[in-house]
Amino acid sequence: MKKDIHPEYREVVFQDSSSGFKFVTRSTMNSNETITMEDGKTYPVVKVEVSSESHPFYTGKNVLLDTAGRVEKFMTRYKKK
């Protein structure tokens, strides 16, 4: 690898802004904010809007779409005359 062209790869905390869920992983993302985790170490923190704790697919709160109504609406709008 060439020196001084790759971003720093380090441990970062990602925090879900809607649920407050936090997890530590490795990333190259930068942040000016820091947080101290339960292990006593201080990590940079990156806030995200959706994580596995708040995403409908993982929480089981999926919203079903009315696809039949959409198809009927499309067919009435664009059917051949």
Solvent accessible surface area in square Angstrom, and as a share of the most:
residue,aa,sasa,rsa
1,M,208,0.93
2,K,152,0.64
3,K,176,0.74
4,D,148,0.77
5,I,112,0.57
6,H,95,0.42
7,P,90,0.57
8,E,117,0.52
9,Y,130,0.49
10,R,51,0.18
11,E,67,0.30
12,V,0,0.00
13,V,0,0.00
14,F,25,0.10
15,Q,40,0.18
16,D,0,0.00
17,S,75,0.49
18,S,84,0.54
19,S,63,0.40
20,G,38,0.36
21,F,73,0.30
22,K,72,0.30
23,F,77,0.32
24,V,61,0.35
25,T,55,0.32
26,R,119,0.43
27,S,17,0.11
28,T,59,0.34
29,M,96,0.43
30,N,125,0.64
31,S,34,0.22
32,N,160,0.82
33,E,92,0.41
34,T,92,0.53
35,I,39,0.20
36,T,86,0.50
37,M,26,0.12
38,E,153,0.69
39,D,91,0.47
40,G,57,0.55
41,K,119,0.50
42,T,86,0.50
43,Y,14,0.05
44,P,25,0.16
45,V,7,0.04
46,V,17,0.09
47,K,114,0.48
48,V,42,0.24
49,E,142,0.64
50,V,85,0.49
51,S,15,0.10
52,S,60,0.39
53,E,89,0.40
54,S,38,0.25
55,H,71,0.32
56,P,62,0.39
57,F,138,0.57
58,Y,143,0.54
59,T,58,0.34
60,G,62,0.59
61,K,155,0.66
62,N,89,0.46
63,V,122,0.70
64,L,169,0.84
65,L,114,0.57
66,D,101,0.52
67,T,83,0.48
68,A,64,0.50
69,G,29,0.27
70,R,150,0.55
71,V,89,0.51
72,E,112,0.50
73,K,125,0.53
74,F,117,0.49
75,M,108,0.48
76,T,97,0.56
77,R,151,0.55
78,Y,135,0.51
79,K,134,0.57
80,K,194,0.82
81,K,240,1.02
